[in-house]
């Protein structure tokens, strides 16, 4: 049985997770986790704190697994990406990292090169290589993150396609609204049909998919309409009795349908895998799929839309696989 050990790191807004994994492609399971640790990101302490916590959790997890972190590949996934020309972090929700040479500083402090990639790309890579889309990995797998925000990644023939600007898969920031559905056109320009107008996205643009199809976007819209804060699970429970909760879910499904139909029209992926907290809603695979089918440029929808198989471990596992990509930056 062949063995291949590597270290993956998933750097989030509140926690950093590291894992040492052993790939066992000829075994009964495709990989084994030898050690795993989670620590607070420490963003309140600023850049130096996040840097120190990242390097520390890598070393501690490697020690627990009996592995030398200087002798095995190390990959790191994080929200945002790394600029191509200067190697600086951009678009990260951990604000103290933006504009910094974090990639170079982690590698220098650890004493070896660390491979970096966007967290959604790590998710897509893990699910394509070792998870829900393993049987489709020789084609095009589109991995979707639907949680507080919306992200995505494209895996082509088992390898991440990031693109020359590192924007591959960023479907959460293509504009989808406001609009009216074809069946609403006879109703005229009255408010409340199709997708409502929302405040600007965190990226500064209007109408981004993330505003409608994320858990954070749905919760913010319910608060904007009612003045009451509620979690997405609570809104789902209220859907049949609360007109505002029903409207928020209708717009979430509508944006999901239109947005994913756009992706399928452009990429025609072999499979789509959904991840993130919102992806656990069963209605995405029933009502949501029906919305996609209604808008895709075809008379049928063949593309499988799959739930994730690796849970919240996908990001750290994908990061551990980056050494197979030959990547040096997100």
C-alpha positions as CSV (number, residue, x, y, z in Angstrom):
1,X,0.0,0.0,0.0
2,X,1.5,3.4,-1.0
3,X,1.7,6.1,1.6
4,X,2.0,9.8,1.2
5,X,2.0,12.1,4.3
6,X,1.4,15.8,4.1
7,X,0.2,18.7,6.4
8,X,-2.8,20.8,5.6
9,X,-3.9,24.1,7.3
10,X,-7.3,25.8,7.1
11,X,-7.1,29.4,8.2
12,X,-10.5,30.9,9.0
13,X,-11.8,34.1,10.5
14,X,-12.0,32.6,14.1
15,X,-10.0,29.3,14.1
16,X,-7.0,27.7,12.4
17,X,-7.1,24.0,11.9
18,X,-4.1,21.8,11.0
19,X,-4.1,18.2,10.1
20,X,-1.5,15.6,9.1
21,X,-2.9,13.2,6.6
22,X,-1.7,10.0,5.0
23,X,-3.1,9.2,1.6
24,X,-3.9,5.5,1.0
25,X,-5.2,5.4,-2.5
26,X,-5.2,1.6,-2.6
27,X,-6.8,1.2,0.8
28,X,-10.4,0.9,1.9
29,X,-10.4,4.6,2.7
30,X,-8.6,7.2,0.5
31,X,-6.8,8.9,3.5
32,X,-6.2,8.7,7.2
33,X,-5.9,11.7,9.6
34,X,-2.8,11.1,11.8
35,X,-3.3,14.2,14.0
36,X,-5.5,17.2,14.0
37,X,-5.5,20.5,16.1
38,X,-7.6,23.6,16.2
39,X,-6.6,26.9,17.7
40,X,-8.0,30.4,17.7
41,X,-6.9,32.6,14.8
42,X,-6.0,35.4,17.1
43,X,-6.9,38.2,14.7
44,X,-7.6,40.5,17.6
45,X,-3.9,40.4,18.4
46,X,-3.1,41.6,14.9
47,X,-0.8,40.2,12.2
48,X,2.0,39.0,14.4
49,X,-0.5,36.9,16.4
50,X,-2.0,35.2,13.4
51,X,1.4,34.5,12.0
52,X,2.6,33.0,15.3
53,X,-0.5,30.9,15.8
54,X,-0.3,29.5,12.3
55,X,3.3,28.4,12.6
56,X,2.7,27.1,16.1
57,X,-0.2,24.9,15.2
58,X,1.7,23.4,12.2
59,X,4.6,22.5,14.5
60,X,2.4,21.1,17.3
61,X,0.3,19.0,15.0
62,X,3.3,17.6,13.2
63,X,4.9,16.7,16.6
64,X,1.7,14.9,17.7
65,X,1.8,12.8,14.5
66,X,5.6,12.1,14.8
67,X,6.3,14.0,11.6
68,X,9.0,16.5,10.8
69,X,7.3,19.6,9.3
70,X,10.5,20.4,7.4
71,X,10.4,17.0,5.7
72,X,6.8,16.7,4.4
73,X,4.7,19.1,2.2
74,X,2.7,21.8,3.9
75,X,-0.3,23.5,2.3
76,X,-2.5,26.3,3.6
77,X,-5.9,27.4,2.5
78,X,-7.5,30.8,3.5
79,X,-10.3,33.1,2.4
80,X,-9.0,35.5,-0.2
81,X,-6.0,35.0,-2.4
82,X,-2.4,36.1,-3.0
83,X,-1.5,38.8,-5.5
84,X,0.5,37.4,-8.5
85,X,3.0,40.2,-8.7
86,X,3.8,41.0,-5.1
87,X,2.7,37.9,-3.2
88,X,0.5,39.9,-0.8
89,X,-2.8,38.7,0.7
90,X,-6.0,40.3,-0.7
91,X,-9.7,39.9,-0.1
92,X,-9.3,38.0,3.2
93,X,-12.0,38.3,5.8
94,X,-9.1,38.3,8.4
95,X,-8.5,42.0,7.8
96,X,-5.1,42.2,9.4
97,X,-3.7,39.9,6.7
98,X,-4.7,42.0,3.7
99,X,-1.7,43.7,2.1
100,X,0.8,41.6,4.0
101,X,3.4,39.1,2.7
102,X,1.8,36.4,4.8
103,X,2.8,33.6,2.5
104,X,6.5,34.5,2.6
105,X,6.4,35.2,6.3
106,X,4.9,31.8,7.2
107,X,7.4,30.0,4.9
108,X,10.3,32.0,6.4
109,X,9.2,31.4,10.0
110,X,8.5,27.7,9.6
111,X,11.8,27.3,7.6
112,X,10.3,25.7,4.5
113,X,8.1,26.6,1.5
114,X,4.4,26.6,2.3
115,X,1.9,26.3,-0.6
116,X,-1.1,28.6,-0.5
117,X,-4.5,28.4,-2.1
118,X,-8.0,29.9,-1.6
119,X,-10.1,28.0,0.9
120,X,-12.9,27.3,-1.6
121,X,-10.4,25.9,-4.1
122,X,-9.1,23.6,-1.3
123,X,-12.6,22.4,-0.6
124,X,-13.2,21.7,-4.3
125,X,-9.9,19.9,-4.6
126,X,-10.6,17.7,-1.6
127,X,-14.1,16.7,-2.7
128,X,-12.9,16.1,-6.3
129,X,-9.9,14.0,-5.3
130,X,-11.0,12.2,-2.1
131,X,-14.7,13.1,-1.5
132,X,-18.2,13.3,-3.1
133,X,-17.0,13.8,-6.6
134,X,-14.2,11.2,-6.8
135,X,-15.8,9.4,-9.7
136,X,-16.0,12.7,-11.6
137,X,-12.5,13.9,-11.0
138,X,-11.3,13.3,-14.5
139,X,-13.7,16.0,-15.7
140,X,-14.7,19.4,-14.4
141,X,-15.8,19.6,-10.7
142,X,-17.3,22.9,-9.5
143,X,-17.1,23.1,-5.7
144,X,-19.4,25.5,-3.9
145,X,-19.1,27.0,-0.5
146,X,-22.4,28.4,0.9
147,X,-22.0,29.6,4.4
148,X,-21.7,33.1,5.9
149,X,-20.6,34.1,2.4
150,X,-20.5,32.3,-1.0
151,X,-17.4,31.0,-2.8
152,X,-16.4,28.4,-5.3
153,X,-13.6,26.5,-6.9
154,X,-13.0,24.8,-10.2
155,X,-11.1,21.5,-10.4
156,X,-10.1,20.4,-13.9
157,X,-8.9,16.8,-14.4
158,X,-8.1,16.6,-10.7
159,X,-6.2,19.9,-10.5
160,X,-7.3,23.4,-9.3
161,X,-8.0,25.9,-12.1
162,X,-7.3,29.2,-10.4
163,X,-6.9,31.3,-13.5
164,X,-4.3,34.0,-14.3
165,X,-5.8,36.4,-11.7
166,X,-6.7,33.8,-9.1
167,X,-10.4,34.4,-9.7
168,X,-11.5,30.9,-10.9
169,X,-14.7,29.8,-9.3
170,X,-15.6,33.2,-7.6
171,X,-19.2,32.9,-8.5
172,X,-20.3,34.5,-5.2
173,X,-19.5,37.9,-6.7
174,X,-21.2,37.8,-10.0
175,X,-24.2,40.0,-10.1
176,X,-27.6,38.3,-10.1
177,X,-30.1,40.9,-8.9
178,X,-32.3,42.6,-8.5
179,X,-34.5,41.1,-11.3
180,X,-38.0,39.9,-12.0
181,X,-38.7,36.3,-13.1
182,X,-40.5,35.9,-16.5
183,X,-43.7,34.9,-14.7
184,X,-43.6,38.2,-12.8
185,X,-43.4,40.4,-15.9
186,X,-47.2,40.8,-16.2
187,X,-47.2,42.2,-12.6
188,X,-45.4,45.3,-13.8
189,X,-42.7,47.2,-11.8
190,X,-44.2,46.6,-8.4
191,X,-41.8,46.0,-5.5
192,X,-41.5,42.5,-4.1
193,X,-41.3,40.5,-7.3
194,X,-38.2,38.6,-8.4
195,X,-35.2,39.5,-6.3
196,X,-35.4,42.6,-4.1
197,X,-32.7,45.3,-4.0
198,X,-30.2,44.7,-1.3
199,X,-27.5,47.0,0.2
200,X,-24.0,46.9,-1.3
201,X,-22.0,43.7,-1.0
202,X,-18.9,43.6,1.2
203,X,-16.9,43.8,-2.0
204,X,-18.5,47.2,-2.8
205,X,-20.6,46.0,-5.7
206,X,-24.4,45.7,-6.0
207,X,-26.5,42.6,-6.7
208,X,-23.8,39.9,-5.9
209,X,-25.0,36.3,-5.5
210,X,-23.5,36.3,-2.0
211,X,-26.1,38.9,-0.9
212,X,-28.9,36.4,-1.6
213,X,-27.6,32.9,-1.4
214,X,-25.5,33.0,1.7
215,X,-26.6,32.4,5.3
216,X,-25.3,35.8,6.3
217,X,-27.2,37.4,3.4
218,X,-30.5,35.8,4.2
219,X,-30.2,36.6,7.9
220,X,-29.3,40.2,7.2
221,X,-32.2,40.6,4.8
222,X,-34.7,39.2,7.4
223,X,-33.4,41.7,9.9
224,X,-33.6,44.5,7.3
225,X,-37.3,43.6,6.6
226,X,-38.4,43.0,10.2
227,X,-35.9,44.5,12.7
228,X,-35.6,41.0,14.3
229,X,-32.5,38.9,14.2
230,X,-32.9,35.2,13.5
231,X,-30.6,32.3,12.4
232,X,-31.1,30.6,9.1
233,X,-32.4,27.4,10.8
234,X,-35.0,29.5,12.6
235,X,-36.1,31.2,9.4
236,X,-36.5,27.8,7.8
237,X,-38.8,26.8,10.6
238,X,-40.8,30.0,10.1
239,X,-41.0,29.7,6.4
240,X,-44.6,28.4,6.3
241,X,-46.0,31.0,8.8
242,X,-43.9,34.1,8.3
243,X,-44.2,35.9,5.0
244,X,-40.8,37.6,5.4
245,X,-39.0,34.3,6.1
246,X,-40.8,32.8,3.1
247,X,-39.6,35.7,0.9
248,X,-36.0,35.4,2.1
249,X,-35.9,31.7,1.3
250,X,-37.6,32.2,-2.0
251,X,-34.9,34.7,-3.0
252,X,-32.2,32.4,-1.7
253,X,-33.5,29.6,-3.9
254,X,-34.0,31.9,-6.9
255,X,-30.5,33.3,-6.7
256,X,-29.1,29.8,-6.2
257,X,-31.0,28.6,-9.3
258,X,-30.0,31.5,-11.5
259,X,-26.5,31.7,-10.3
260,X,-25.7,28.0,-10.6
261,X,-27.5,27.8,-14.0
262,X,-25.1,30.6,-15.2
263,X,-22.1,28.5,-14.0
264,X,-23.4,25.4,-15.7
265,X,-24.1,27.3,-18.9
266,X,-20.5,28.5,-19.0
267,X,-18.5,25.5,-17.6
268,X,-21.0,22.6,-18.1
269,X,-19.2,20.8,-15.2
270,X,-19.2,17.1,-14.7
271,X,-20.4,17.5,-11.2
272,X,-21.2,20.2,-8.6
273,X,-20.5,19.7,-4.9
274,X,-22.1,21.9,-2.3
275,X,-20.3,22.7,1.0
276,X,-20.7,25.2,3.9
277,X,-23.5,25.4,6.4
278,X,-26.2,26.4,3.9
279,X,-25.5,23.3,1.8
280,X,-26.9,21.1,4.6
281,X,-30.4,22.4,3.7
282,X,-32.1,19.5,1.9
283,X,-34.3,21.9,-0.1
284,X,-31.3,22.9,-2.2
285,X,-31.2,19.4,-3.7
286,X,-35.0,19.4,-4.4
287,X,-36.4,22.9,-4.8
288,X,-33.0,24.4,-5.5
289,X,-32.2,21.9,-8.3
290,X,-35.6,22.6,-9.8
291,X,-34.7,26.3,-10.0
292,X,-31.4,25.5,-11.6
293,X,-33.2,23.3,-14.2
294,X,-35.6,26.1,-14.9
295,X,-32.9,28.5,-15.9
296,X,-30.1,26.3,-17.4
297,X,-29.8,26.7,-21.2
298,X,-31.0,23.2,-22.0
299,X,-34.2,21.1,-21.9
300,X,-32.8,18.9,-19.1
301,X,-30.3,19.1,-16.2
302,X,-28.0,16.1,-16.2
303,X,-25.3,17.6,-13.9
304,X,-25.3,16.0,-10.5
305,X,-25.6,18.4,-7.6
306,X,-24.0,16.6,-4.7
307,X,-23.8,17.2,-0.9
308,X,-20.2,17.3,0.4
309,X,-18.7,14.1,1.8
310,X,-15.8,15.4,3.9
311,X,-17.7,17.8,6.1
312,X,-15.8,20.7,7.6
313,X,-12.5,18.8,7.1
314,X,-12.5,19.3,3.3
315,X,-10.6,22.6,3.5
316,X,-7.7,21.2,5.6
317,X,-7.6,18.0,3.5
318,X,-7.5,20.0,0.2
319,X,-4.7,22.1,1.6
320,X,-2.8,19.0,2.3
321,X,-3.2,17.9,-1.3
322,X,-1.7,21.2,-2.8
323,X,1.7,19.7,-3.1
324,X,0.3,17.5,-5.9
325,X,-0.7,20.7,-7.7
326,X,2.7,22.2,-7.8
327,X,1.1,25.5,-6.6
328,X,3.0,28.3,-4.9
329,X,0.2,30.8,-4.5
330,X,-3.5,31.2,-4.4
